Every structure is written in structure tokens, then in C-alpha cells.
Amino acid sequence: MRKKFKNAANYSDVVLIGAGVMSATLGMLLKELQPDLKITIFERLDLIAGESSEAWNNAGTGHAALCELNYTPQKPDGSVDGSKALKIYDSFQVSRQFWAYLVENNILSPDDFIQSVPHMSFVHGEANVAYLKKRHEVLTQYHVFKDMSYTENPEEIKNWIPLVMEGRDSNEPVAATYTDAGTDVNFGNLTRMLFNHLKSLDNVKIRLRHEVTDLKQLEDGNWCITLDNLATKKRNKKKIYTSFVFVGAGGGALPLLEKSNIEEGKGFGGFPVSGQWLKCNNPDIIERHNAKVYGKAAVGAPPMSVPHLDSRMIDGKKELLFGPYAGFTTRFLKEGSLLDLPASIKFSNIIPMVQAGIHNFDLTKYLIEQVIQSPEDRLEALKEYFPNASMADWELLVAGQRVQVIKKDPEEGGVLEFGTEIVAASDGSIAALLGASPGASTAVDIMLQLLQRCFKEEFESEEWQAKIKTMIPSFGQSLVQNQALFQQLNAWTNDVLGLQSAQIA
């Protein structure tokens, strides 16, 4: 590890900012790899997983590209690009292996955070049907997707998802894919279980109601972090020193990255997108739907706004949601400030942000349309997936806040990125995670990449390499490329996590 600050009482080897799934995952990996590390976690809210990691603040989809059409874009020549889907599938398998390892070590209880649920894609209209057929042909060339079924038969689709087909125009072309290999994940419960274990370990402290107000790197390479104690309302009174900082504060990561003043963080901007769900309150309807059904996004829609009708299991209760409906706000967090966006605009990122806005007019138009939606408009969107829907059976919930990454681009000045981005200092002393989807599902793979960049010497050591391969047996290999290893590890994780082939009722 790096040189420690001389005042050991106020020193922590690692500081994690934000008590979400990313910090929990990084904390667990580090304590498994180096148990003697002193780790301190700071969270501005009075609860763990209160923002994007909470179950109702995200879709809960175990993102493996089994149903998400935005991961398989159609090229101008009409072909379908499956490269991103293959990468995301591999990344999610890394998470599954780490979770299975933690279950075997009695750290996680699978029944409390992961369930089997069919993953489906559903489209209507000739052009969309042609696209979905091409997508299926592309993906099923690979063994990890070979069990995915495809049909254009309305009766077969109705057997899978009756709510989606009842009341639909019989003359309209439809198509669907189906796989029972999908999962629903309660990332809130997962995060809380990870933190509950962490706080039981030596040299781990979790400080809720503590907000980081400043980060400053000292001449010796360590960091001085200034905090407000929101419980006692003591401002800028607490300071802690550390050799490594992870900014995993979701939408709040960008302002803190800017405060760090590292060169690698300059030029990044953020575009906040809010979300809403329709939550079903009719038990009879909830029981009749047993799948996650993803469709095609509207023109200009961000990935988090791909419409889906989802069967969920939240805290032991079956639920049904539809959405999300996007919106615009200047807040970077659900519990954030209206000044978050204007305060994030700096001299170094104003040009990328303006250029990104110019090049994403369709997104601006889409968000305006979403903001001014009436309840009737939301019902019409729902009826595309549930033709017989009645608004009396649904209530509106506010989902989590997402901040899409804006970064410099030498050709366009600034581009809007729809993914996750690790921003790390060249000396590896600080890293921040920006962006959204697929996010939590690929947290383990993302945090391994972070460790490789920020703890390079330790990461390459025989000790760490051996331990990582114990926790993640496929480490360094692609399950998409290695069929025998995939079959072995898929069977193991299914068994340990209690995942079985989900059946349509």
C-alpha cells in the first residue's frame, strides 16, 4: 500500500464515498484480498443503499443482454451488432460467480436478493419483427444464448405473456424471444448484506449522515477529506486522511470528482435523467404476469428508458412494474439539490456539455415530451405492452436518479456516453465511477478493472491473482469463448444461488 499519513488516528487505508452497491462490492473485494486494510465508508443519507441501489429505484434486471434490445443496436446497413451484448453477458457472469463465492462463505443469502425469472423481448410492426429475428440469429450463434427461443406465433407468445397479447390487434405482426435463464436482483438487499458483513470485520467503519465537502491531495500523495456531520450539523469539522479514495456516490460522483481537481477528471460533464414507474396494485394482474419483457426504446431515449413490463420479487412479495418514464431535473441524486447541474458546469466541461446538447437534439425532444406527459399519456404507453390496462390498477412511483456521462471528443467537442466510466488519477490514488446502465449488474467486473488500475502492483501479485481466481473461477477468461468452462460455472452458480429454470404459469 501507499505511504500512510503520520496521524494514524485519522487515517484510513481506503475511503469509500457512498453506501451503494459499487462501494459495497469494492469493499468486499478489498477485504477478501487484503484483510488487514482499514476501510471507512461515508454516506450522506441515514441509510444504506438509499439511492440508485434501492430495489424500487432500479429495474432489478440481472443485465445479461438476454432481453435488452439497446445492447444489440442495428447498424445503418440493417445488420445487428451483438458485441456489447456478449461483453455484458460475460460481465454479469463475473458478478454471479462472486456472489456464489460469498454465498458459499455464508456472507450472502441468495433467497434475499436473486430470483429466477424469464427474460423476454417483445416487438410489434414489420420493421421491428425483422430486427428481432436478426438479433436472435446473431446471438444464438453463441452457446451462451443458444437456448433463447424465437417466435412470431401470437398464440405461443400469449402462452408466455398473456397480458401482453390479450386485446391486441390480431393483424399486427408481433415477435418475441424467450429464455428462462434470466434473473431479478434486489440490489438494495444485496448491498445491505454486503455492508452488514463488512461492518462485522476488523478495521471497517461505516459513517452514515456524513457528507464529503472537499477532497485535497497532499504533497506526499495522500488525500485529506473534509466532511460535514449532518446529524450534529457540524460543518467542515471532520477531516480524515487516506491513501486511496473511491467516489462511488452515484449521481453525486461528478461534483466530488470536480472537487478533487485531478487532471483526468477535467472535461467530464453530467446530464441528469429522472425516472418514474407505474406499479401495479391489483394482485390478480400481478399473478398473471411472470416475465421481464423488454421492448424497443423511443427515438432519442436513454438506455434507462427502454420500456419493460417486469415481474419482480421485492422483500418476499411479488410485484409488477412498467416503465420507466423519463424526465429531466437538475438534481444529480434523488435526494439531491436543484443546483447540482448548474454547480457542475466548469470552464473545463462547458464546451463538451454544449456540444453534447447540440448533437443530442432527439434526446432533448424526448425528455420534454416525457416531462409533460399526462396520466392518459402514460396509460397509452403501458397499453403498448398491456392492451387491456386500466389506470385504476396502477400507481406512479418515482424511480432513482441517473446521470449520463458527457466527455470530451476530439471530433465533436463533446459526446453523451450511455454506460459506465471509471475515471482514475494516473497515480491510482483516487477513482470515481460515472454513468448508469448496466451498472449494478456488472459491479464486480467494473471494480476488478478499478483494482487493476489503482492497485496495479498488488493486483499483479501471485497472492491477489490466486485469491481472485478462487472468488471468480473464470477470471481472465471469457465464458462466451469457452463453452466447457461456461457449462461448468453456470451449473455451479445456478446451484449455489438457487436459480432454476423459471416456468411460465
C-alpha positions, 0 to 999 in steps of 0.5 A: 500500500501507499505511504500512510499519513503520520496521524494514524488516528485519522487515517484510513487505508481506503475511503469509500464515498457512498453506501451503494452497491459499487462501494459495497462490492469494492469493499468486499473485494478489498477485504477478501484480498487484503484483510488487514486494510482499514476501510471507512465508508461515508454516506450522506443519507441515514441509510444504506443503499438509499439511492440508485441501489434501492430495489424500487429505484432500479429495474432489478434486471440481472443485465445479461443482454438476454432481453435488452434490445439497446445492447444489440443496436442495428447498424445503418446497413440493417445488420445487428451488432451483438458485441456489447451484448456478449461483453455484458453477458460475460460481465454479469457472469463475473458478478454471479460467480462472486456472489456464489463465492460469498454465498458459499462463505455464508456472507450472502443469502441468495433467497434475499436478493436473486430470483429466477425469472424469464427474460423476454423481448417483445416487438410489434410492426414489420420493421421491428419483427425483422430486427428481432429475428436478426438479433436472435440469429446473431446471438444464438450463434453463441452457446451462451444464448443458444437456448433463447427461443424465437417466435412470431406465433401470437398464440405461443407468445400469449402462452408466455405473456398473456397480458401482453397479447390479450386485446391486441390487434390480431393483424399486427405482426408481433415477435418475441424471444424467450429464455428462462435463464434470466434473473431479478436482483434486489440490489438494495438487499444485496448491498445491505448484506454486503455492508452488514458483513463488512461492518462485522470485520476488523478495521471497517467503519461505516459513517452514515449522515456524513457528507464529503465537502472537499477532497485535497491531495497532499504533497506526499500523495495522500488525500485529506477529506473534509466532511460535514456531520449532518446529524450534529450539523457540524460543518467542515469539522471532520477531516480524515486522511487516506491513501486511496479514495473511491467516489462511488456516490452515484449521481453525486460522483461528478461534483466530488470528482470536480472537487478533487481537481485531478487532471483526468477528471477535467472535461467530464460533464453530467446530464441528469435523467429522472425516472418514474414507474407505474406499479401495479396494485391489483394482485390478480394482474400481478399473478398473471404476469411472470416475465421481464419483457423488454421492448424497443426504446423511443427515438432519442431515449436513454438506455434507462428508458427502454420500456419493460413490463417486469415481474419482480420479487421485492422483500418476499412479495411479488410485484409488477412494474412498467416503465420507466418514464423519463424526465429531466431535473437538475438534481444529480441524486434523488435526494439531491439539490436543484443546483447540482447541474448548474454547480457542475458546469466548469470552464473545463466541461462547458464546451463538451456539455454544449456540444453534447446538447447540440448533437443530442437534439432527439434526446432533448425532444424526448425528455420534454415530451416525457416531462409533460406527459399526462396520466392518459399519456402514460396509460397509452404507453403501458397499453403498448405492452398491456392492451387491456390496462386500466389506470385504476390498477396502477400507481406512479412511483418515482424511480432513482436518479441517473446521470449520463456521462458527457466527455470530451471528443476530439471530433465533436467537442463533446459526446453523451456516453450511455454506460459506465466510466471509471475515471482514475488519477494516473497515480491510482490514488483516487477513482470515481465511477460515472454513468448508469446502465448496466451498472449494478449488474456488472459491479464486480467486473467494473471494480476488478478493472478499478483494482487493476488500475489503482492497485496495479502492483498488488493486483499483479501479485501471485497472492491477489491473482490466486485469491481472485481466481478462487472468488471468480473461477473464470477470471481472465477468461471469457465464458462466451469463448469457452463453452466447457468452462461456461457449462461448468460455472453456470451449473455451479452458480445456478446451484449455489444461488438457487436459480432454476429454470423459471416456468411460465404459469 
